[in-house]
Amino acid sequence: MKKQKIIVVVPVYNEEPHMRRFITALLTGKRRPDHIIVVDNNSSDRTVAIAKAFPEVTIIREPRQGICYAVTTGYQAAYAMEADIICRSDADAQPTADWLHDIQEILDRNQDVVAVTGSQTVYDASALEQYYCILLDWFIAWSSRALMRGTVFLRGTNVAFRADAWPACKERLLCREDLIHEDMDVSLALAKSGKLLCAPALRMPVARRTFIKPIPQTFRYIRRWVRIAGFAWRG
């Protein structure tokens, strides 16, 4: 069987404290990525300089501020580089040694699956905060699935999909951060191409800031989250 080309897309904005550790974790895993695309979304620190030190990394700049623009640009670049599987996470995550290996195995075993996502744990929180974050992760995943009429929620920190599904997905994306979260936008778009799978054992340790946010940001998050139902139920 032909070895599949795996490319990891990482959107970044001022991730200097995390960049080196994230790339190193990917490159020392059981299954190394064939390439890493770092999409710089106007960083003003040393994020890009750190990433450039790794020959496995390609830096792409996306001047339009916003995660939806950065991610879309990264996915398009991975598709143009002839990826077979496109993965995505965030620079403040800590990929496990088995992450890419398990993604490839899951997709190999499930040929009808277009995209797979996993669960999230928190590596820099107190014991009490960790319980809170795990419960919140579960609540967001299942309530989002209900809002999206049963569509599996593909977590932006822990997702992979078959590259041949990207062109159709791209055409369906709203790419409107004022209306819908980027990862839910991708979930709804990819769901029209085939089956989405949630594999809880596919873990991704993330930073506490993924869940614990300032109050104004939390309210903006909830407002967009509720709007998702409108898009999903209108088809």
VEXRO-610014 format. One line per field, with one value per residue (C-alpha): residue number from 1; residue in three letters; x, y negated, z. Coordinates in steps of 0.02 Angstrom, whole numbers. Example, Ala and Ser with C-alpha at 12.3 -4.5 7.8 and 13.67 -1.06 7.14 Angstrom:
<pts>
resi = c(1 | 2)
resn = c(ALA | SER)
X = c(615 | 684)
Y = c(225 | 53)
Z = c(390 | 357)
</pts>
This chain:
<pts>
resi = c(1 | 2 | 3 | 4 | 5 | 6 | 7 | 8 | 9 | 10 | 11 | 12 | 13 | 14 | 15 | 16 | 17 | 18 | 19 | 20 | 21 | 22 | 23 | 24 | 25 | 26 | 27 | 28 | 29 | 30 | 31 | 32 | 33 | 34 | 35 | 36 | 37 | 38 | 39 | 40 | 41 | 42 | 43 | 44 | 45 | 46 | 47 | 48 | 49 | 50 | 51 | 52 | 53 | 54 | 55 | 56 | 57 | 58 | 59 | 60 | 61 | 62 | 63 | 64 | 65 | 66 | 67 | 68 | 69 | 70 | 71 | 72 | 73 | 74 | 75 | 76 | 77 | 78 | 79 | 80 | 81 | 82 | 83 | 84 | 85 | 86 | 87 | 88 | 89 | 90 | 91 | 92 | 93 | 94 | 95 | 96 | 97 | 98 | 99 | 100 | 101 | 102 | 103 | 104 | 105 | 106 | 107 | 108 | 109 | 110 | 111 | 112 | 113 | 114 | 115 | 116 | 117 | 118 | 119 | 120 | 121 | 122 | 123 | 124 | 125 | 126 | 127 | 128 | 129 | 130 | 131 | 132 | 133 | 134 | 135 | 136 | 137 | 138 | 139 | 140 | 141 | 142 | 143 | 144 | 145 | 146 | 147 | 148 | 149 | 150 | 151 | 152 | 153 | 154 | 155 | 156 | 157 | 158 | 159 | 160 | 161 | 162 | 163 | 164 | 165 | 166 | 167 | 168 | 169 | 170 | 171 | 172 | 173 | 174 | 175 | 176 | 177 | 178 | 179 | 180 | 181 | 182 | 183 | 184 | 185 | 186 | 187 | 188 | 189 | 190 | 191 | 192 | 193 | 194 | 195 | 196 | 197 | 198 | 199 | 200 | 201 | 202 | 203 | 204 | 205 | 206 | 207 | 208 | 209 | 210 | 211 | 212 | 213 | 214 | 215 | 216 | 217 | 218 | 219 | 220 | 221 | 222 | 223 | 224 | 225 | 226 | 227 | 228 | 229 | 230 | 231 | 232 | 233 | 234 | 235)
resn = c(MET | LYS | LYS | GLN | LYS | ILE | ILE | VAL | VAL | VAL | PRO | VAL | TYR | ASN | GLU | GLU | PRO | HIS | MET | ARG | ARG | PHE | ILE | THR | ALA | LEU | LEU | THR | GLY | LYS | ARG | ARG | PRO | ASP | HIS | ILE | ILE | VAL | VAL | ASP | ASN | ASN | SER | SER | ASP | ARG | THR | VAL | ALA | ILE | ALA | LYS | ALA | PHE | PRO | GLU | VAL | THR | ILE | ILE | ARG | GLU | PRO | ARG | GLN | GLY | ILE | CYS | TYR | ALA | VAL | THR | THR | GLY | TYR | GLN | ALA | ALA | TYR | ALA | MET | GLU | ALA | ASP | ILE | ILE | CYS | ARG | SER | ASP | ALA | ASP | ALA | GLN | PRO | THR | ALA | ASP | TRP | LEU | HIS | ASP | ILE | GLN | GLU | ILE | LEU | ASP | ARG | ASN | GLN | ASP | VAL | VAL | ALA | VAL | THR | GLY | SER | GLN | THR | VAL | TYR | ASP | ALA | SER | ALA | LEU | GLU | GLN | TYR | TYR | CYS | ILE | LEU | LEU | ASP | TRP | PHE | ILE | ALA | TRP | SER | SER | ARG | ALA | LEU | MET | ARG | GLY | THR | VAL | PHE | LEU | ARG | GLY | THR | ASN | VAL | ALA | PHE | ARG | ALA | ASP | ALA | TRP | PRO | ALA | CYS | LYS | GLU | ARG | LEU | LEU | CYS | ARG | GLU | ASP | LEU | ILE | HIS | GLU | ASP | MET | ASP | VAL | SER | LEU | ALA | LEU | ALA | LYS | SER | GLY | LYS | LEU | LEU | CYS | ALA | PRO | ALA | LEU | ARG | MET | PRO | VAL | ALA | ARG | ARG | THR | PHE | ILE | LYS | PRO | ILE | PRO | GLN | THR | PHE | ARG | TYR | ILE | ARG | ARG | TRP | VAL | ARG | ILE | ALA | GLY | PHE | ALA | TRP | ARG | GLY)
X = c(0 | 63 | 122 | 1 | 66 | 15 | 27 | -10 | -81 | -50 | -127 | -25 | -36 | 101 | 137 | 321 | 309 | 235 | 302 | 463 | 383 | 236 | 343 | 465 | 322 | 261 | 434 | 473 | 308 | 284 | 226 | 312 | 217 | 279 | 266 | 208 | 125 | 131 | 8 | 64 | -85 | 14 | 122 | 231 | 342 | 470 | 343 | 396 | 582 | 567 | 466 | 589 | 726 | 642 | 671 | 508 | 408 | 339 | 286 | 135 | 72 | -114 | -137 | -325 | -343 | -449 | -435 | -553 | -441 | -281 | -352 | -426 | -261 | -169 | -287 | -275 | -85 | -85 | -200 | -86 | 62 | -32 | -71 | -172 | -221 | -232 | -220 | -242 | -202 | -149 | 26 | -16 | -70 | 48 | 25 | 48 | 177 | 38 | -70 | -29 | -2 | -176 | -255 | -184 | -239 | -416 | -435 | -357 | -481 | -631 | -628 | -802 | -744 | -700 | -641 | -598 | -587 | -543 | -553 | -459 | -370 | -287 | -103 | -80 | -232 | -262 | -352 | -517 | -496 | -458 | -622 | -711 | -625 | -663 | -847 | -850 | -767 | -898 | -1040 | -977 | -954 | -1126 | -1226 | -1142 | -1188 | -1369 | -1367 | -1293 | -1429 | -1319 | -1161 | -1004 | -910 | -733 | -626 | -505 | -366 | -383 | -446 | -393 | -479 | -448 | -373 | -483 | -633 | -558 | -610 | -796 | -778 | -697 | -843 | -967 | -878 | -956 | -789 | -878 | -809 | -943 | -1074 | -1002 | -852 | -722 | -716 | -905 | -908 | -785 | -887 | -1046 | -954 | -861 | -1017 | -1091 | -946 | -960 | -954 | -872 | -805 | -772 | -639 | -623 | -464 | -379 | -324 | -249 | -182 | -221 | -189 | -316 | -346 | -439 | -580 | -552 | -573 | -609 | -794 | -819 | -739 | -846 | -1005 | -950 | -913 | -1086 | -1173 | -1090 | -1117 | -1305 | -1311 | -1245 | -1416 | -1488 | -1364 | -1379 | -1568 | -1582 | -1466)
Y = c(0 | -173 | -273 | -413 | -590 | -676 | -864 | -957 | -1133 | -1250 | -1426 | -1541 | -1713 | -1757 | -1579 | -1604 | -1514 | -1358 | -1346 | -1248 | -1122 | -1091 | -1059 | -951 | -844 | -814 | -770 | -648 | -555 | -374 | -433 | -594 | -714 | -725 | -912 | -1049 | -1208 | -1354 | -1489 | -1655 | -1767 | -1929 | -1874 | -2010 | -1899 | -1764 | -1632 | -1632 | -1638 | -1484 | -1387 | -1430 | -1336 | -1171 | -1113 | -1013 | -1175 | -1289 | -1463 | -1542 | -1715 | -1755 | -1944 | -1936 | -1925 | -1779 | -1593 | -1548 | -1636 | -1561 | -1384 | -1395 | -1458 | -1316 | -1182 | -1247 | -1244 | -1066 | -1012 | -1097 | -1001 | -839 | -784 | -625 | -668 | -845 | -865 | -1019 | -1072 | -1228 | -1278 | -1278 | -1095 | -951 | -811 | -637 | -519 | -414 | -555 | -544 | -356 | -332 | -452 | -353 | -188 | -251 | -314 | -155 | -48 | -156 | -190 | -267 | -401 | -572 | -654 | -604 | -701 | -655 | -717 | -853 | -850 | -997 | -994 | -1157 | -1165 | -1122 | -959 | -1051 | -1148 | -988 | -911 | -1070 | -1072 | -888 | -916 | -1074 | -983 | -845 | -973 | -1075 | -920 | -845 | -1007 | -1063 | -897 | -926 | -1103 | -1039 | -908 | -762 | -820 | -765 | -915 | -915 | -999 | -1121 | -1066 | -883 | -846 | -756 | -732 | -656 | -787 | -741 | -808 | -982 | -1061 | -1029 | -1078 | -1243 | -1291 | -1263 | -1361 | -1522 | -1583 | -1713 | -1721 | -1845 | -1711 | -1538 | -1455 | -1399 | -1218 | -1201 | -1281 | -1147 | -1011 | -1057 | -1073 | -908 | -815 | -839 | -740 | -586 | -512 | -603 | -500 | -545 | -434 | -485 | -383 | -502 | -625 | -797 | -887 | -1073 | -1230 | -1285 | -1445 | -1336 | -1325 | -1460 | -1629 | -1809 | -1843 | -1956 | -1825 | -1689 | -1785 | -1810 | -1624 | -1577 | -1699 | -1624 | -1448 | -1476 | -1546 | -1382 | -1305 | -1425 | -1374 | -1189 | -1183 | -1284 | -1156)
Z = c(0 | -46 | 104 | 136 | 145 | 306 | 321 | 483 | 475 | 622 | 623 | 736 | 813 | 938 | 994 | 1038 | 1208 | 1128 | 950 | 976 | 1094 | 977 | 822 | 921 | 986 | 808 | 743 | 884 | 872 | 821 | 649 | 593 | 482 | 303 | 317 | 436 | 373 | 495 | 445 | 520 | 557 | 588 | 734 | 811 | 918 | 874 | 822 | 639 | 678 | 789 | 661 | 521 | 614 | 569 | 389 | 394 | 412 | 278 | 332 | 247 | 291 | 300 | 323 | 351 | 538 | 595 | 626 | 484 | 357 | 427 | 430 | 256 | 186 | 273 | 211 | 33 | 43 | 109 | -32 | -160 | -86 | -127 | 49 | 71 | 250 | 317 | 506 | 611 | 788 | 883 | 935 | 1120 | 1111 | 1153 | 1024 | 1097 | 1023 | 945 | 876 | 691 | 697 | 770 | 645 | 499 | 575 | 605 | 427 | 356 | 453 | 410 | 224 | 230 | 353 | 281 | 442 | 619 | 781 | 959 | 1137 | 1231 | 1399 | 1487 | 1534 | 1631 | 1746 | 1927 | 1968 | 1993 | 1831 | 1738 | 1792 | 1739 | 1569 | 1536 | 1575 | 1468 | 1324 | 1335 | 1345 | 1197 | 1090 | 1120 | 1127 | 966 | 888 | 939 | 870 | 706 | 685 | 729 | 639 | 731 | 802 | 731 | 866 | 785 | 902 | 855 | 681 | 522 | 356 | 185 | 72 | -76 | 22 | 35 | -133 | -102 | 82 | 35 | -77 | 65 | 201 | 264 | 335 | 442 | 618 | 669 | 631 | 661 | 741 | 615 | 671 | 666 | 495 | 436 | 522 | 429 | 263 | 275 | 333 | 160 | 86 | 196 | 370 | 516 | 661 | 843 | 922 | 1106 | 1127 | 1004 | 1138 | 1121 | 1276 | 1260 | 1362 | 1494 | 1394 | 1268 | 1395 | 1526 | 1441 | 1494 | 1521 | 1366 | 1255 | 1333 | 1293 | 1112 | 1101 | 1166 | 1048 | 895 | 962 | 972 | 795 | 729 | 752 | 625 | 491 | 527 | 532 | 372 | 291)
</pts>
